[in-house]
Amino acid sequence: MRKPRITLLQLIVGLSVFSGTVAFANALFAAYHVQKEQLVATTLEANRAYAVKLAEVVDLYIGALQQQLTASASRVASMMDKPAAMDEEVLRVAEQSDGVIAAAVVDAKGDIVAYASQLPGTEKQGRTTSGIDLRGAAQERNVTPPYLSSQGLWTVALTEPVKDAQGTYQGFVGAAVYLQHNTELDKLLEEHFYRDGSYVYVVGSDGKIIYHREPRWIGTNQSQNPAIQALQRGESGTMPITNSLGVDMLAGYARMQRGGWGVIVQRPLAATLEPLHGLMWRIFWYSVPAALVMLLAVSAMGYWIARPLAILAGAMKSGDGAQAAPLIQSVQANYFEAEQLREAVSFTMALHEQQIGKLNAETMTDPMTRLLNRRGVSSEISRLLSTRQPFAVLALDLDHFKRINDTFGHAAGDQVLVALADLMRDSIRTEDAGCRVGGEEFLVLMPGASSEAARGVAERIRQATESHRMPGGVGHVTVSIGTARWPDDGDDPGAVLKCADQALYQAKASGRNKVVVWGA
């Protein structure tokens, strides 16, 4: 039996370094995640508070405009038969109200009877204007959804009903405000305290974006956004979300009191965590000197513990009893304990190897479906090639799987993948190997199978899939399959796998829910 060459000193130092490294790594890991949670929570709360403050400010701005319209409506009530006076009034509203680029009086029939604009080239034209359409306003105070003006700029209109002394509706006074044209509203929302990819946008009660720093998003419906859905429910709060460009964001949102609008403040998660990464590196480098001092201390202690055993080993190796006796007597050693230690280490190493073997097996298995993964496929093909045993390949792909994910969600999609894996196990032979090589892409390796046998198994899988009701409310789905055989369809196994893929593409192209044999 070969004697181990590791010394007790090396073992003590190695175990100390290992345990110290694990403890240090665990401390860094815990510190990172605690700091990350604090940063995320702080950013979310800051965004929420900022969104609340912006909502209040915009509410005050809209309220101030609405109050001016209310005052104007009370004056217009006595001017409905005085066109010149109404023209002066709307001009006053257009010139004196911050952010207003046009004002108009519309009578009860919907005709514009007075109009004034801050923009050149916009004049009253019957029931509309060349710049702003104020038709369709209700007989109550109203803030319209955003619309494109004739200048191609997004606009909202504020209206205030005009009623006579008896409360009869006479029409309304309206004012138009550009959402993005260096107006007061634009300045309120654009000039915020973040400069790291963060931004603010405003949505209406219908889920459409009213204000955004990028005009292309204004007017788009974003009702699928969870933060916007919360605003539509009348909620204010925080949540992490992924924006339309796939960027992880930390969002705070608040609902405004006027118009059912909501303000959302978003900051990129990466920008929030960027200072943390530098902090963790500084902690790491500051900890290195202490770790080196600890390593030296452990080495000195290990030498102090191992030296008696080294003397004992030298004495026994000398073979001279006279020389060895004094040395043995000078060392307090328990050989039974040393033997027990050797056996314990041997058992520990064997257990370690067993765990490594188990880990290697897990690395070749897809954790969700428990089928072989790509590494398992390579290992299985290498094994078959080592025996020169022919084998057939089945390439499977779920039809319209993206539609399943989009319609029923990724959780239901995962359930469908697990169900398909179970159907494959029930349909293939005992010696066959089922594999998952991609999202909805599967392989079956069939040692010694002929092309006809491969077609038969593929057909069983196809029929079983077609007739099986999938979980998660998905119902019935279909699968397309292509088959090839090594070495009939190529000397290189990689080429045979490509042939199976090509056959799969042919099955897809010819209508799906089919089995195609390569070269048939």
PLY file of the C-alpha trace (Angstrom):
ply
format ascii 1.0
element vertex 520
property float x
property float y
property float z
element edge 519
property int vertex1
property int vertex2
end_header
0.00 0.00 0.00
1.41 3.36 -1.06
2.04 5.73 1.83
0.50 9.20 1.65
3.02 11.98 1.13
0.93 14.74 2.67
2.25 15.99 6.01
0.21 16.96 9.02
1.51 20.53 8.67
0.17 20.71 5.12
-3.12 19.23 6.23
-3.58 21.74 9.05
-2.64 24.68 6.88
-4.79 23.41 4.00
-7.83 22.87 6.18
-7.34 26.26 7.82
-7.02 28.00 4.47
-10.06 26.15 3.16
-12.23 26.94 6.18
-10.98 30.52 6.28
-11.65 30.97 2.57
-15.17 29.56 2.91
-15.88 31.76 5.93
-14.42 34.81 4.17
-16.36 34.10 0.98
-19.55 33.55 2.97
-19.01 36.83 4.82
-18.50 38.67 1.53
-21.54 36.95 0.03
-23.72 37.84 3.02
-22.41 41.40 3.12
-23.02 41.83 -0.60
-26.60 40.63 -0.43
-27.42 42.60 2.72
-26.02 45.76 1.14
-27.78 44.97 -2.11
-31.13 44.58 -0.35
-30.59 47.85 1.51
-29.61 49.72 -1.66
-32.57 48.33 -3.57
-34.98 49.13 -0.74
-33.55 52.64 -0.37
-33.73 53.31 -4.11
-37.28 51.99 -4.34
-38.40 54.17 -1.46
-36.57 57.21 -2.89
-38.25 56.65 -6.25
-41.64 56.31 -4.57
-41.15 59.49 -2.54
-39.94 61.31 -5.64
-42.91 60.04 -7.65
-45.27 61.21 -4.88
-43.63 64.62 -4.86
-43.77 64.93 -8.66
-47.41 63.82 -8.63
-48.19 66.53 -6.08
-46.31 69.17 -8.08
-48.01 68.22 -11.36
-51.35 68.12 -9.54
-50.70 71.66 -8.32
-49.70 72.73 -11.84
-52.81 71.21 -13.44
-54.91 72.56 -10.58
-53.56 76.06 -11.10
-54.41 75.90 -14.82
-57.84 74.52 -14.01
-58.47 77.34 -11.54
-57.60 79.88 -14.21
-60.04 78.16 -16.57
-62.68 78.16 -13.84
-62.26 81.91 -13.40
-62.34 82.38 -17.16
-65.50 80.25 -17.49
-67.29 82.44 -14.95
-66.42 85.49 -17.01
-67.28 83.88 -20.35
-70.76 82.98 -19.04
-71.73 86.61 -19.47
-69.94 87.03 -22.82
-71.48 84.29 -24.97
-73.15 86.96 -27.12
-70.06 89.19 -27.23
-67.48 87.73 -29.69
-64.98 90.51 -29.22
-64.99 90.14 -25.44
-64.57 86.36 -25.74
-61.64 86.84 -28.13
-59.96 89.08 -25.57
-60.64 86.55 -22.80
-59.14 83.55 -24.63
-56.16 85.65 -25.65
-55.66 86.55 -21.99
-55.84 82.86 -21.00
-53.36 81.86 -23.72
-50.89 84.59 -22.79
-51.12 84.57 -19.00
-51.38 80.86 -18.18
-48.02 79.08 -17.83
-47.59 76.35 -20.41
-50.80 77.07 -22.34
-50.17 77.32 -26.08
-53.81 77.79 -27.18
-57.17 78.61 -25.65
-60.70 78.51 -27.04
-64.37 78.89 -26.18
-66.66 76.22 -27.60
-70.45 76.68 -27.53
-73.00 74.03 -26.58
-73.24 72.85 -30.22
-69.51 72.17 -30.37
-68.56 75.14 -32.53
-65.45 77.13 -31.62
-66.62 80.72 -31.13
-63.39 82.23 -29.82
-59.79 81.10 -30.28
-56.30 82.37 -29.45
-52.94 80.67 -29.93
-49.33 81.31 -28.97
-48.27 79.57 -32.20
-48.20 81.29 -35.59
-50.41 79.95 -38.35
-53.16 78.44 -36.19
-56.61 79.95 -36.71
-60.16 79.05 -35.78
-61.79 76.85 -38.43
-65.40 75.88 -37.64
-65.56 72.94 -35.27
-61.80 72.51 -35.12
-58.57 74.50 -35.40
-55.53 74.01 -37.53
-53.46 73.35 -34.43
-55.66 71.78 -31.75
-58.84 69.74 -31.75
-61.04 70.56 -28.75
-64.15 68.65 -29.82
-65.81 65.98 -27.71
-65.26 67.55 -24.30
-67.76 66.54 -21.63
-70.03 68.94 -19.84
-67.87 68.56 -16.76
-64.31 69.58 -15.92
-62.06 67.39 -18.02
-58.44 66.60 -18.91
-58.29 64.90 -22.31
-56.02 61.98 -23.26
-52.90 62.99 -25.22
-53.27 63.64 -28.96
-51.00 64.82 -31.75
-51.42 68.42 -32.80
-51.08 69.53 -36.40
-47.48 70.51 -35.54
-46.82 66.85 -34.66
-46.44 67.54 -30.92
-48.20 65.64 -28.17
-50.84 67.76 -26.46
-53.46 67.56 -23.71
-56.46 69.83 -23.39
-58.05 71.09 -20.15
-61.71 72.10 -20.27
-64.03 73.93 -17.90
-67.81 74.01 -18.56
-69.54 77.38 -18.99
-72.98 77.62 -17.36
-75.38 80.51 -17.05
-76.97 81.74 -13.84
-79.62 78.99 -14.05
-76.93 76.30 -14.40
-77.67 75.64 -18.08
-74.69 74.33 -20.05
-73.50 76.97 -22.54
-70.27 75.35 -23.72
-66.78 75.25 -22.30
-63.47 77.07 -22.08
-60.51 74.94 -23.19
-56.76 75.31 -22.98
-54.15 73.17 -24.75
-50.78 72.34 -23.20
-47.85 70.75 -25.06
-46.39 67.80 -23.20
-42.86 68.19 -24.62
-42.00 71.59 -26.01
-40.04 73.42 -23.30
-43.24 74.02 -21.35
-43.64 74.26 -17.60
-44.88 70.67 -17.47
-41.89 69.50 -19.52
-39.49 71.27 -17.15
-41.15 69.81 -14.07
-40.75 66.23 -15.31
-37.53 66.38 -17.33
-35.24 68.13 -14.84
-34.88 65.52 -12.11
-32.05 64.58 -9.77
-30.85 61.40 -11.49
-28.25 61.40 -14.29
-27.59 57.66 -14.59
-30.18 56.32 -17.02
-33.10 57.01 -14.69
-36.18 58.68 -16.07
-39.70 59.79 -15.25
-42.85 59.18 -17.25
-46.54 59.85 -16.77
-49.41 57.54 -17.76
-53.12 58.19 -18.11
-55.95 56.22 -16.58
-56.20 54.16 -19.78
-52.59 52.92 -19.48
-51.26 55.12 -22.29
-48.10 57.14 -21.76
-48.82 60.85 -21.51
-45.27 62.10 -20.93
-41.91 60.42 -21.60
-38.42 61.73 -22.25
-38.50 59.88 -25.58
-41.44 61.10 -27.69
-41.78 57.75 -29.50
-43.30 56.23 -26.34
-45.96 58.91 -25.87
-49.41 57.63 -26.75
-48.39 53.96 -26.59
-50.44 51.62 -24.45
-48.34 50.03 -21.68
-51.15 48.40 -19.71
-49.13 45.19 -19.41
-46.61 47.01 -17.21
-47.22 45.84 -13.61
-46.52 49.31 -12.18
-49.07 50.86 -14.55
-51.57 48.14 -13.60
-51.05 49.08 -9.94
-51.69 52.74 -10.78
-54.90 51.78 -12.60
-56.00 50.09 -9.38
-55.44 53.39 -7.56
-52.29 52.22 -5.78
-48.99 53.98 -5.06
-45.85 52.04 -4.18
-42.69 50.40 -5.46
-41.66 47.32 -7.40
-38.74 46.00 -9.47
-39.72 45.69 -13.12
-38.17 45.07 -16.53
-38.80 47.89 -19.00
-39.75 47.51 -22.66
-36.06 47.33 -23.65
-35.35 44.44 -21.27
-33.49 46.56 -18.69
-34.05 45.72 -15.01
-35.37 48.82 -13.28
-36.41 49.88 -9.77
-39.70 51.73 -10.03
-41.56 53.98 -7.65
-45.02 55.14 -8.66
-47.72 57.48 -7.37
-51.23 58.29 -8.56
-52.26 61.87 -9.16
-55.56 63.25 -7.95
-56.42 64.93 -11.25
-57.24 63.16 -14.46
-56.45 59.69 -13.09
-52.82 60.15 -14.16
-49.89 58.40 -12.54
-46.19 59.24 -12.23
-43.52 56.51 -12.46
-39.87 57.08 -11.55
-37.45 54.35 -12.70
-33.76 53.83 -12.04
-31.63 51.05 -13.58
-30.79 48.29 -11.13
-27.23 48.24 -12.51
-26.78 51.93 -11.67
-28.02 51.31 -8.14
-25.63 48.41 -7.56
-22.58 49.95 -9.27
-21.20 51.57 -6.05
-21.68 48.26 -4.22
-19.33 46.42 -6.58
-16.51 48.88 -5.88
-17.22 48.67 -2.14
-16.96 44.86 -2.16
-13.61 45.02 -3.96
-12.30 47.48 -1.37
-13.47 45.19 1.45
-11.71 42.29 -0.25
-8.37 44.09 -0.58
-8.56 45.49 2.95
-9.09 41.94 4.24
-6.06 40.43 2.45
-3.41 41.57 5.00
-5.40 40.12 7.90
-5.82 36.88 5.97
-2.04 36.69 5.37
-1.31 37.27 9.06
-3.80 34.54 9.96
-2.17 32.18 7.46
1.27 32.76 9.03
-0.17 32.16 12.50
-1.81 28.93 11.37
1.44 27.77 9.72
3.38 28.41 12.94
0.80 26.52 14.98
0.79 23.67 12.46
4.58 23.39 12.69
4.33 23.28 16.50
1.77 20.45 16.29
3.48 18.47 13.52
7.09 18.60 14.79
6.70 15.78 17.41
5.15 13.50 14.80
7.97 14.32 12.38
10.54 13.33 15.04
8.61 10.12 15.64
8.50 9.34 11.92
12.26 9.93 11.66
12.90 7.66 14.57
10.85 4.83 13.10
12.45 5.25 9.68
15.97 4.97 11.06
15.44 1.33 11.97
17.89 1.61 14.79
16.12 0.75 18.01
18.82 2.26 20.16
18.61 5.53 18.38
14.82 5.39 18.02
14.01 4.59 21.65
15.10 7.94 23.12
13.34 9.78 20.35
10.13 7.78 20.80
10.27 8.29 24.54
10.74 12.03 24.07
7.61 12.30 21.95
4.15 11.89 23.45
2.46 10.06 20.58
-0.61 7.86 20.42
-0.16 5.58 17.41
-3.70 4.21 17.70
-5.07 7.74 17.32
-2.71 8.37 14.38
-4.04 5.24 12.70
-7.60 6.30 13.38
-6.82 9.66 11.86
-5.44 7.99 8.72
-8.59 5.89 8.38
-10.80 8.88 9.04
-9.01 10.89 6.35
-9.28 7.92 3.97
-13.02 7.67 4.64
-13.44 11.43 4.21
-11.65 11.38 0.87
-13.78 8.47 -0.31
-16.91 10.35 0.70
-15.57 13.41 -1.10
-15.03 11.40 -4.27
-18.57 10.05 -3.96
-19.91 13.59 -3.71
-17.83 14.65 -6.70
-19.26 11.73 -8.67
-22.77 12.74 -7.69
-22.04 16.34 -8.68
-20.67 15.19 -12.05
-23.88 13.24 -12.65
-25.95 16.31 -11.78
-23.95 18.47 -14.19
-25.01 16.15 -17.03
-28.71 16.35 -16.15
-31.23 19.08 -16.93
-32.56 20.08 -13.47
-36.14 20.73 -14.65
-36.88 17.72 -16.88
-34.26 15.34 -15.39
-33.20 14.47 -18.94
-29.59 14.60 -20.13
-28.31 18.07 -20.97
-25.82 19.01 -23.71
-22.89 17.74 -21.65
-24.73 14.48 -21.12
-25.37 14.23 -24.87
-21.65 14.61 -25.60
-20.79 11.97 -23.00
-23.38 9.52 -24.37
-22.21 10.01 -27.98
-18.59 9.48 -26.89
-19.60 6.24 -25.21
-21.42 5.02 -28.32
-18.49 5.95 -30.56
-16.08 4.07 -28.30
-18.05 0.87 -28.97
-18.62 1.72 -32.68
-22.30 0.99 -32.11
-24.65 2.59 -34.69
-27.32 4.82 -33.27
-30.32 6.84 -34.39
-31.02 10.46 -33.43
-34.44 12.04 -32.92
-34.58 15.85 -32.90
-37.81 17.18 -31.33
-39.19 20.68 -31.07
-42.50 21.82 -29.57
-44.65 23.64 -32.12
-45.48 27.28 -31.33
-43.85 27.09 -27.90
-43.29 30.86 -27.82
-47.04 31.31 -28.20
-47.56 29.08 -25.16
-45.18 31.21 -23.08
-46.72 34.45 -24.30
-50.31 33.26 -23.74
-50.08 31.20 -20.55
-46.83 32.41 -19.01
-43.40 30.85 -18.55
-44.52 28.81 -15.53
-47.10 27.01 -17.70
-44.44 26.65 -20.42
-42.13 24.92 -17.95
-44.95 22.53 -16.99
-45.42 21.67 -20.66
-41.68 20.91 -21.02
-41.76 18.60 -17.98
-44.87 16.86 -19.34
-43.20 16.34 -22.73
-40.13 14.87 -20.98
-42.41 12.38 -19.17
-44.11 11.45 -22.46
-40.67 10.86 -24.03
-39.65 8.53 -21.19
-42.84 6.54 -21.62
-42.39 6.28 -25.40
-38.68 5.47 -25.83
-36.90 2.19 -25.15
-35.07 1.39 -21.92
-31.67 1.70 -23.55
-32.52 5.02 -25.25
-31.35 8.34 -23.82
-33.72 11.33 -23.69
-32.04 14.74 -23.72
-33.00 18.40 -23.49
-30.57 20.57 -25.47
-32.37 23.92 -25.51
-35.50 25.77 -24.43
-38.06 23.57 -26.22
-35.50 21.46 -28.13
-35.07 17.77 -27.26
-33.02 14.84 -28.56
-33.33 11.09 -28.24
-30.25 8.89 -28.79
-31.22 5.32 -29.75
-28.29 2.82 -29.64
-28.49 0.16 -32.34
-31.83 1.43 -33.68
-32.68 1.22 -37.37
-34.30 4.06 -39.27
-37.66 2.30 -39.10
-37.34 1.76 -35.36
-36.47 5.43 -34.94
-39.49 6.45 -37.02
-41.72 4.22 -34.88
-40.51 5.72 -31.61
-40.78 9.24 -33.05
-44.36 8.54 -34.13
-45.21 7.24 -30.65
-43.87 10.44 -29.11
-45.75 12.59 -31.63
-49.06 10.79 -31.07
-48.64 10.75 -27.29
-47.95 14.50 -27.30
-50.85 15.28 -29.61
-53.35 13.32 -27.50
-52.10 14.48 -24.10
-53.78 17.43 -22.38
-50.96 19.60 -21.12
-51.07 21.14 -17.61
-51.37 24.81 -16.75
-54.50 25.24 -18.87
-52.47 24.91 -22.09
-54.46 21.97 -23.45
-53.26 20.07 -26.49
-49.96 20.84 -28.21
-48.00 19.19 -30.99
-44.39 18.33 -31.65
-42.33 18.11 -34.86
-39.60 15.45 -35.10
-36.69 14.80 -37.44
-34.63 11.59 -37.45
-31.19 10.58 -38.76
-28.83 7.63 -38.22
-25.12 7.19 -37.66
-23.12 6.19 -39.64
-25.65 5.92 -42.51
-26.16 9.71 -42.74
-22.57 10.77 -42.06
-19.27 9.67 -40.55
-19.21 12.58 -38.13
-21.78 12.43 -35.29
-22.05 16.23 -35.43
-23.09 16.00 -39.08
-25.70 13.37 -38.20
-27.13 15.67 -35.51
-27.36 18.43 -38.14
-29.15 16.01 -40.47
-31.70 15.32 -37.74
-32.10 19.08 -37.26
-32.61 19.56 -40.99
-35.25 16.85 -40.99
-36.90 18.65 -38.07
-36.91 21.90 -40.06
-38.55 20.03 -42.94
-41.24 18.78 -40.56
-41.80 22.34 -39.38
-41.88 23.74 -42.90
-44.35 21.09 -44.14
-47.00 21.92 -41.57
-45.64 20.77 -38.16
-46.89 17.85 -36.05
-44.96 15.50 -38.34
-42.09 13.03 -38.35
-39.51 13.40 -41.15
-36.71 10.87 -41.72
-33.56 12.40 -43.20
-32.99 11.30 -46.75
-36.38 9.55 -47.04
0 1
1 2
2 3
3 4
4 5
5 6
6 7
7 8
8 9
9 10
10 11
11 12
12 13
13 14
14 15
15 16
16 17
17 18
18 19
19 20
20 21
21 22
22 23
23 24
24 25
25 26
26 27
27 28
28 29
29 30
30 31
31 32
32 33
33 34
34 35
35 36
36 37
37 38
38 39
39 40
40 41
41 42
42 43
43 44
44 45
45 46
46 47
47 48
48 49
49 50
50 51
51 52
52 53
53 54
54 55
55 56
56 57
57 58
58 59
59 60
60 61
61 62
62 63
63 64
64 65
65 66
66 67
67 68
68 69
69 70
70 71
71 72
72 73
73 74
74 75
75 76
76 77
77 78
78 79
79 80
80 81
81 82
82 83
83 84
84 85
85 86
86 87
87 88
88 89
89 90
90 91
91 92
92 93
93 94
94 95
95 96
96 97
97 98
98 99
99 100
100 101
101 102
102 103
103 104
104 105
105 106
106 107
107 108
108 109
109 110
110 111
111 112
112 113
113 114
114 115
115 116
116 117
117 118
118 119
119 120
120 121
121 122
122 123
123 124
124 125
125 126
126 127
127 128
128 129
129 130
130 131
131 132
132 133
133 134
134 135
135 136
136 137
137 138
138 139
139 140
140 141
141 142
142 143
143 144
144 145
145 146
146 147
147 148
148 149
149 150
150 151
151 152
152 153
153 154
154 155
155 156
156 157
157 158
158 159
159 160
160 161
161 162
162 163
163 164
164 165
165 166
166 167
167 168
168 169
169 170
170 171
171 172
172 173
173 174
174 175
175 176
176 177
177 178
178 179
179 180
180 181
181 182
182 183
183 184
184 185
185 186
186 187
187 188
188 189
189 190
190 191
191 192
192 193
193 194
194 195
195 196
196 197
197 198
198 199
199 200
200 201
201 202
202 203
203 204
204 205
205 206
206 207
207 208
208 209
209 210
210 211
211 212
212 213
213 214
214 215
215 216
216 217
217 218
218 219
219 220
220 221
221 222
222 223
223 224
224 225
225 226
226 227
227 228
228 229
229 230
230 231
231 232
232 233
233 234
234 235
235 236
236 237
237 238
238 239
239 240
240 241
241 242
242 243
243 244
244 245
245 246
246 247
247 248
248 249
249 250
250 251
251 252
252 253
253 254
254 255
255 256
256 257
257 258
258 259
259 260
260 261
261 262
262 263
263 264
264 265
265 266
266 267
267 268
268 269
269 270
270 271
271 272
272 273
273 274
274 275
275 276
276 277
277 278
278 279
279 280
280 281
281 282
282 283
283 284
284 285
285 286
286 287
287 288
288 289
289 290
290 291
291 292
292 293
293 294
294 295
295 296
296 297
297 298
298 299
299 300
300 301
301 302
302 303
303 304
304 305
305 306
306 307
307 308
308 309
309 310
310 311
311 312
312 313
313 314
314 315
315 316
316 317
317 318
318 319
319 320
320 321
321 322
322 323
323 324
324 325
325 326
326 327
327 328
328 329
329 330
330 331
331 332
332 333
333 334
334 335
335 336
336 337
337 338
338 339
339 340
340 341
341 342
342 343
343 344
344 345
345 346
346 347
347 348
348 349
349 350
350 351
351 352
352 353
353 354
354 355
355 356
356 357
357 358
358 359
359 360
360 361
361 362
362 363
363 364
364 365
365 366
366 367
367 368
368 369
369 370
370 371
371 372
372 373
373 374
374 375
375 376
376 377
377 378
378 379
379 380
380 381
381 382
382 383
383 384
384 385
385 386
386 387
387 388
388 389
389 390
390 391
391 392
392 393
393 394
394 395
395 396
396 397
397 398
398 399
399 400
400 401
401 402
402 403
403 404
404 405
405 406
406 407
407 408
408 409
409 410
410 411
411 412
412 413
413 414
414 415
415 416
416 417
417 418
418 419
419 420
420 421
421 422
422 423
423 424
424 425
425 426
426 427
427 428
428 429
429 430
430 431
431 432
432 433
433 434
434 435
435 436
436 437
437 438
438 439
439 440
440 441
441 442
442 443
443 444
444 445
445 446
446 447
447 448
448 449
449 450
450 451
451 452
452 453
453 454
454 455
455 456
456 457
457 458
458 459
459 460
460 461
461 462
462 463
463 464
464 465
465 466
466 467
467 468
468 469
469 470
470 471
471 472
472 473
473 474
474 475
475 476
476 477
477 478
478 479
479 480
480 481
481 482
482 483
483 484
484 485
485 486
486 487
487 488
488 489
489 490
490 491
491 492
492 493
493 494
494 495
495 496
496 497
497 498
498 499
499 500
500 501
501 502
502 503
503 504
504 505
505 506
506 507
507 508
508 509
509 510
510 511
511 512
512 513
513 514
514 515
515 516
516 517
517 518
518 519
